[in-house]
Amino acid sequence: MLAKLHLNRKTYYDNRSHRLNRLDKYAAVKGVIKSIFYQESDETYGYRRMHGALLDQGFSYAPNTVRKLMRQLGLKTRVYSRRTARYSSYAGPAGVIKENILKQRFNETRPYHVLHTDITEYKLTTGKKVYISPVIDEASLEILACQVSYSPNMKLVYDMLAELKHKLPKTAQPILHSDQGFQYRHSGYQTKLRQMKIKQSMSRKGNCHDNAPGETIFNLMKREKLNRIKISSLAEMREVLHDYVYWFNHIRRSNKLKYTTPIKYRNRALSLA
């Protein structure tokens, strides 16, 4: 056959060997990329976070190389991108509105100093709505508390505060920022914050950018998990949120944290304090 094609036998096999070696050059890292993509990231990592994960495992390829390899492997993030409706909890001017201490200065680097909270709604497959109330640490991005209920009532935020109390160090006296929802203007809520030595801060009315970190966690939670699966009950939602919070805090790498996890960032920051 080689004679018919006028090909030199040695040249043919040299070129064949070179092509095979070139194809196998990234074989090891491709296997690691697939493992990280499906097991660690739950199909949510793009090439930047994948690059950070590979560095931790001793692979120092350039980000563009990682992007090329992910394309070759056909790995595309399964992050649900359609916008969903926002929940508004304003419900009129009753209650005490607190000062906007942060004024969109989201630059805290110390864990347990500035926290954000908010409430969002999610429709189950049955048509019923549930309401989710988390607290996120601005510096570490750690989700410190996360409660869910069929009603956005005061019990929901009281349960959130009870969980938060167990997570905060006894010496912590953080700022807790929220919007002007009726729950946060309620005298009972504000009394509990004072008892916990938490200073309250509020966004301006109707300005979601004043609580951007709180809005961001909902965006991520829905795109990375909730809107990719079907949830039919409150009990199922609690289980999903429990697993997501663990993954988000302990496993998921954040671009903002230079591709480490919230828990690792928090522990490192506290060790240097």
C-alpha positions as CSV (number, residue, x, y, z in Angstrom):
1,M,0.0,0.0,0.0
2,L,2.8,2.4,0.9
3,A,4.5,1.7,-2.5
4,K,1.2,2.5,-4.3
5,L,1.0,5.8,-2.4
6,H,4.6,6.5,-3.1
7,L,5.3,6.8,0.7
8,N,8.6,6.1,2.4
9,R,8.0,3.3,5.0
10,K,10.3,5.0,7.6
11,T,8.8,8.4,7.1
12,Y,5.3,7.0,7.4
13,Y,5.9,5.3,10.7
14,D,7.9,8.3,12.1
15,N,5.0,10.6,11.3
16,R,2.5,8.2,12.7
17,S,4.4,7.8,16.0
18,H,4.8,11.6,16.2
19,R,1.1,12.1,15.8
20,L,0.2,9.5,18.4
21,N,2.7,11.0,20.9
22,R,1.3,14.4,20.3
23,L,-2.3,13.2,20.9
24,D,-1.2,11.4,24.1
25,K,0.6,14.5,25.5
26,Y,-2.4,15.7,27.5
27,A,-3.9,12.3,28.3
28,A,-3.2,12.4,32.0
29,V,-4.5,15.9,32.5
30,K,-7.6,15.2,30.4
31,G,-8.5,12.5,32.8
32,V,-8.1,14.8,35.8
33,I,-10.1,17.5,34.0
34,K,-13.0,15.1,33.4
35,S,-12.9,14.0,37.0
36,I,-13.0,17.6,38.4
37,F,-15.7,18.6,36.0
38,Y,-18.1,15.8,36.8
39,Q,-17.3,15.1,40.5
40,E,-16.1,18.4,42.0
41,S,-17.8,21.0,40.0
42,D,-21.1,19.2,39.2
43,E,-20.6,20.4,35.6
44,T,-20.4,24.1,36.6
45,Y,-16.7,24.9,36.1
46,G,-15.6,27.0,33.2
47,Y,-11.9,27.0,32.2
48,R,-10.8,29.6,34.7
49,R,-12.0,27.6,37.8
50,M,-10.8,24.4,36.2
51,H,-7.4,26.1,35.8
52,G,-7.4,26.8,39.6
53,A,-8.4,23.3,40.4
54,L,-5.6,21.9,38.2
55,L,-3.0,24.0,39.9
56,D,-4.0,22.5,43.2
57,Q,-3.3,19.1,41.7
58,G,0.1,20.0,40.3
59,F,-0.8,20.7,36.7
60,S,0.5,24.2,35.7
61,Y,-1.0,24.5,32.2
62,A,-1.9,28.0,30.9
63,P,-5.6,28.9,31.2
64,N,-5.9,29.0,27.4
65,T,-4.5,25.4,27.2
66,V,-7.1,24.3,29.8
67,R,-9.8,26.0,27.7
68,K,-8.6,24.1,24.6
69,L,-8.6,20.8,26.4
70,M,-12.1,21.3,27.8
71,R,-13.3,22.0,24.3
72,Q,-11.6,18.9,22.9
73,L,-13.4,16.9,25.6
74,G,-16.7,18.5,24.9
75,L,-17.1,19.8,28.4
76,K,-19.6,22.7,28.6
77,T,-21.0,24.0,31.9
78,R,-24.6,23.1,32.6
79,V,-25.5,26.3,34.3
80,Y,-29.1,27.3,33.9
81,S,-29.1,31.0,32.7
82,R,-32.7,32.0,32.2
83,R,-33.7,34.9,34.6
84,T,-36.4,34.1,37.2
85,A,-38.8,36.4,38.9
86,R,-37.7,38.2,42.0
87,Y,-39.5,38.2,45.3
88,S,-40.4,41.6,46.8
89,S,-40.9,41.8,50.6
90,Y,-41.3,45.5,51.0
91,A,-45.1,45.5,51.9
92,G,-45.4,49.1,52.8
93,P,-43.6,51.6,55.1
94,A,-44.3,50.1,58.5
95,G,-41.4,49.5,60.8
96,V,-38.0,51.1,61.4
97,I,-35.7,51.6,58.4
98,K,-32.0,51.5,59.3
99,E,-29.1,53.4,57.8
100,N,-27.3,52.0,54.7
101,I,-23.9,51.6,56.4
102,L,-22.2,49.8,53.4
103,K,-23.2,52.2,50.6
104,Q,-22.2,49.6,48.0
105,R,-18.6,49.3,49.5
106,F,-18.3,45.6,49.2
107,N,-14.6,45.3,50.1
108,E,-14.5,43.5,53.4
109,T,-11.7,40.9,53.6
110,R,-12.1,39.8,57.2
111,P,-14.5,36.9,57.9
112,Y,-17.5,37.5,60.3
113,H,-17.4,41.3,59.9
114,V,-19.9,42.0,57.1
115,L,-22.8,39.6,56.3
116,H,-25.7,39.8,53.8
117,T,-29.2,38.3,53.9
118,D,-32.3,38.4,51.7
119,I,-35.3,36.2,50.8
120,T,-36.1,34.7,47.4
121,E,-39.0,32.5,46.2
122,Y,-38.9,29.3,44.3
123,K,-41.8,27.4,42.7
124,L,-42.0,23.7,43.3
125,T,-43.2,21.3,40.6
126,T,-46.6,21.2,42.5
127,G,-47.1,24.9,41.9
128,K,-46.6,25.8,45.5
129,K,-43.9,28.4,46.4
130,V,-41.2,28.1,49.0
131,Y,-39.1,31.0,50.4
132,I,-35.3,30.7,51.0
133,S,-33.5,32.9,53.6
134,P,-29.7,32.6,53.6
135,V,-26.9,34.6,55.2
136,I,-23.6,35.0,53.3
137,D,-20.2,36.3,54.6
138,E,-19.0,39.1,52.4
139,A,-15.3,38.3,52.8
140,S,-15.3,34.5,52.6
141,L,-18.5,34.0,50.6
142,E,-19.4,31.3,53.1
143,I,-23.1,30.6,53.5
144,L,-23.5,30.8,57.3
145,A,-27.2,30.0,57.5
146,C,-29.9,28.9,55.1
147,Q,-33.5,28.3,56.0
148,V,-36.6,27.6,53.8
149,S,-40.3,27.7,54.5
150,Y,-43.7,27.8,52.7
151,S,-44.2,31.3,54.0
152,P,-41.9,34.4,54.1
153,N,-43.0,35.1,57.6
154,M,-41.1,36.1,60.7
155,K,-40.5,32.5,61.8
156,L,-38.4,32.0,58.6
157,V,-36.0,34.9,59.5
158,Y,-36.0,33.9,63.2
159,D,-35.0,30.4,62.2
160,M,-32.3,31.9,60.0
161,L,-31.0,34.0,62.9
162,A,-31.0,31.0,65.3
163,E,-28.8,29.1,62.8
164,L,-26.6,32.1,62.3
165,K,-26.1,32.4,66.1
166,H,-24.6,28.9,66.3
167,K,-22.2,29.7,63.4
168,L,-20.8,33.0,64.6
169,P,-17.8,33.1,67.0
170,K,-18.9,34.4,70.4
171,T,-16.7,37.5,69.9
172,A,-18.2,38.4,66.5
173,Q,-20.1,41.7,66.2
174,P,-20.8,41.9,62.5
175,I,-22.9,44.2,60.3
176,L,-25.8,42.3,58.7
177,H,-27.1,44.0,55.6
178,S,-30.5,43.4,54.0
179,D,-33.1,45.2,51.9
180,Q,-36.1,47.0,53.4
181,G,-38.3,44.0,53.5
182,F,-41.0,44.0,56.2
183,Q,-39.2,41.2,58.0
184,Y,-36.1,43.3,58.5
185,R,-38.1,46.3,59.7
186,H,-40.0,44.3,62.3
187,S,-39.3,45.2,65.9
188,G,-38.8,41.5,66.9
189,Y,-36.1,41.0,64.2
190,Q,-34.3,44.2,65.2
191,T,-34.4,43.2,68.9
192,K,-32.9,39.8,68.1
193,L,-30.0,41.6,66.2
194,R,-29.3,43.8,69.2
195,Q,-29.2,40.7,71.5
196,M,-26.8,39.0,69.1
197,K,-24.6,42.2,69.0
198,I,-25.2,42.5,65.3
199,K,-25.4,46.0,63.7
200,Q,-28.1,46.3,61.1
201,S,-27.7,48.0,57.7
202,M,-30.3,48.4,55.0
203,S,-30.4,49.1,51.3
204,R,-32.2,52.0,49.8
205,K,-35.7,51.2,48.8
206,G,-35.9,49.4,45.5
207,N,-32.1,49.4,44.9
208,C,-31.0,45.7,44.5
209,H,-27.4,46.9,43.9
210,D,-27.1,48.0,47.5
211,N,-27.2,44.3,48.5
212,A,-25.4,42.8,45.5
213,P,-23.7,40.0,47.5
214,G,-27.1,38.8,48.7
215,E,-28.5,38.9,45.2
216,T,-25.5,37.1,43.8
217,I,-25.9,34.0,46.1
218,F,-29.5,33.6,44.8
219,N,-28.4,33.9,41.3
220,L,-25.7,31.2,41.8
221,M,-28.0,28.9,43.8
222,K,-30.7,28.9,41.1
223,R,-28.4,28.7,38.1
224,E,-26.0,26.0,39.6
225,K,-28.6,23.8,41.3
226,L,-32.3,24.7,41.8
227,N,-33.2,25.5,38.2
228,R,-31.4,22.4,36.9
229,I,-33.5,19.9,38.8
230,K,-37.2,19.3,39.7
231,I,-38.1,19.7,43.4
232,S,-41.6,18.8,44.5
233,S,-41.8,19.3,48.3
234,L,-40.4,21.4,51.1
235,A,-38.6,18.4,52.6
236,E,-36.9,17.7,49.3
237,M,-35.9,21.4,49.0
238,R,-34.4,21.3,52.5
239,E,-32.3,18.3,51.5
240,V,-31.2,20.0,48.2
241,L,-30.2,23.2,50.0
242,H,-28.3,21.2,52.7
243,D,-26.2,19.5,50.0
244,Y,-25.7,22.7,48.0
245,V,-24.6,24.7,51.0
246,Y,-22.0,22.0,51.9
247,W,-20.8,21.9,48.2
248,F,-20.7,25.7,48.0
249,N,-18.7,26.2,51.2
250,H,-16.3,23.2,51.1
251,I,-15.9,22.2,47.5
252,R,-16.9,24.9,45.0
253,R,-14.0,27.2,43.9
254,S,-14.7,30.9,43.7
255,N,-13.2,33.2,41.1
256,K,-13.3,36.1,43.6
257,L,-11.4,34.0,46.2
258,K,-8.6,33.2,43.6
259,Y,-10.1,29.7,43.0
260,T,-10.2,28.5,46.6
261,T,-13.2,27.6,48.6
262,P,-15.0,29.8,51.2
263,I,-14.0,27.5,54.1
264,K,-10.3,27.5,53.0
265,Y,-10.3,31.3,52.6
266,R,-12.0,31.7,56.0
267,N,-9.6,29.4,57.8
268,R,-6.5,31.0,56.2
269,A,-7.7,34.6,56.9
270,L,-8.4,33.8,60.6
271,S,-5.0,32.1,61.0
272,L,-3.4,35.3,59.8
273,A,-5.5,37.7,61.9
